[in-house]
Amino acid sequence: MLKLTFKVNGDGKVDNEDLKIIAQSTTH
């Protein structure tokens, strides 16, 4: 079971770096 953790900034937005990491983890 793949667990994705989103790191959000103070404004509640997800960083592009996190999206890239998540994208790589889901494609593999």
Helices and strands as residue ranges (DSSP letters): H 16-27
